[in-house]
Amino acid sequence: QVQLVESGGGLVQPGGSLRLSCAASGFTFSSYAMRWYRQAPGKERELVAVIGSPDSTNTADSVKGRFTISRDNAKNTAYLQMNSLKPEDTAVYYCNAVRRTAGRVYDYWGQGTQVTVSS
């Protein structure tokens, strides 16, 4: 059974930091690109960061220099380190695993974790 379980969200003051984790099971984690998305109330889901397989990374301009995506294939876990958080970073953050092979797309999602940046 495929599972992606996010953790690490919460309430943090502006300028603070959080590290989100995404624990994966039920598939070959190392073969999948991992992505973090976020969705704020009333807004579309936004791609925040992606780490490939192997480990090339990219982040959205809105978080570049503040957020870092990483992965630990031995632990089947992806991370999103978020520093210098701003109120506009408030959203539900989702973990996504994707693999394209032989004309098929395998696409899995976590349930999301709430991040609230407020004083």
LINLIN-V873187 format. One record per pair of residues at least 24 apart in sequence whose C-alpha atoms are under 7 Angstrom apart, sorted by the first residue. I is the first residue (numbers start at 0). GAP is how many residues later the second one is. D is the distance in Angstrom with one decimal. If there is no record, write none. Layout:
BEGIN
i = [I | I]
gap = [GAP | GAP]
d = [D | D]
END
This chain:
BEGIN
i = [0 | 1 | 1 | 3 | 3 | 4 | 4 | 5 | 5 | 5 | 5 | 6 | 8 | 8 | 8 | 9 | 9 | 9 | 10 | 10 | 10 | 11 | 11 | 11 | 12 | 12 | 12 | 13 | 13 | 13 | 13 | 13 | 13 | 13 | 14 | 14 | 14 | 15 | 15 | 15 | 16 | 16 | 16 | 16 | 17 | 17 | 17 | 18 | 18 | 18 | 18 | 19 | 19 | 19 | 20 | 20 | 20 | 20 | 21 | 21 | 21 | 21 | 22 | 22 | 22 | 23 | 23 | 28 | 28 | 29 | 31 | 31 | 31 | 32 | 32 | 32 | 33 | 33 | 33 | 34 | 34 | 34 | 35 | 35 | 35 | 35 | 36 | 36 | 36 | 37 | 37 | 37 | 37 | 38 | 38 | 38 | 39 | 39 | 39 | 84 | 85 | 86 | 86 | 88 | 89 | 89 | 89 | 90 | 90]
gap = [25 | 24 | 25 | 105 | 106 | 105 | 106 | 89 | 104 | 106 | 107 | 106 | 104 | 105 | 106 | 104 | 105 | 106 | 104 | 105 | 106 | 104 | 105 | 106 | 104 | 105 | 106 | 70 | 71 | 72 | 73 | 103 | 104 | 105 | 69 | 70 | 71 | 67 | 68 | 69 | 65 | 66 | 67 | 68 | 63 | 64 | 65 | 60 | 61 | 62 | 63 | 59 | 60 | 61 | 56 | 57 | 58 | 59 | 55 | 56 | 57 | 73 | 53 | 54 | 55 | 52 | 53 | 44 | 47 | 43 | 65 | 66 | 67 | 64 | 65 | 66 | 62 | 63 | 64 | 60 | 61 | 62 | 57 | 58 | 59 | 60 | 56 | 57 | 58 | 53 | 54 | 55 | 56 | 52 | 53 | 54 | 50 | 51 | 52 | 32 | 31 | 30 | 31 | 28 | 25 | 26 | 27 | 24 | 25]
d = [5.0 | 4.2 | 6.2 | 6.3 | 4.6 | 5.5 | 6.8 | 6.7 | 6.4 | 6.1 | 6.0 | 6.3 | 5.4 | 5.3 | 4.9 | 6.1 | 5.0 | 6.1 | 6.2 | 4.7 | 5.9 | 6.3 | 5.0 | 6.3 | 5.4 | 5.0 | 5.0 | 7.0 | 5.4 | 5.1 | 6.4 | 5.8 | 6.0 | 6.5 | 4.1 | 4.8 | 6.4 | 6.2 | 5.5 | 5.5 | 5.4 | 4.4 | 6.2 | 6.2 | 6.2 | 5.2 | 6.7 | 6.8 | 5.6 | 4.4 | 5.9 | 5.5 | 5.0 | 6.4 | 6.7 | 5.8 | 4.6 | 6.6 | 5.4 | 5.0 | 6.2 | 6.3 | 6.1 | 4.5 | 6.7 | 5.4 | 5.9 | 6.7 | 5.8 | 5.6 | 5.9 | 5.4 | 5.0 | 5.8 | 5.4 | 6.3 | 5.7 | 4.7 | 6.5 | 5.9 | 5.0 | 6.3 | 6.8 | 5.6 | 4.8 | 6.2 | 5.7 | 5.1 | 6.5 | 5.8 | 5.4 | 4.3 | 5.9 | 5.2 | 5.3 | 6.6 | 6.5 | 4.2 | 6.4 | 6.7 | 6.1 | 4.7 | 5.8 | 6.7 | 5.4 | 4.6 | 5.4 | 5.5 | 6.6]
END
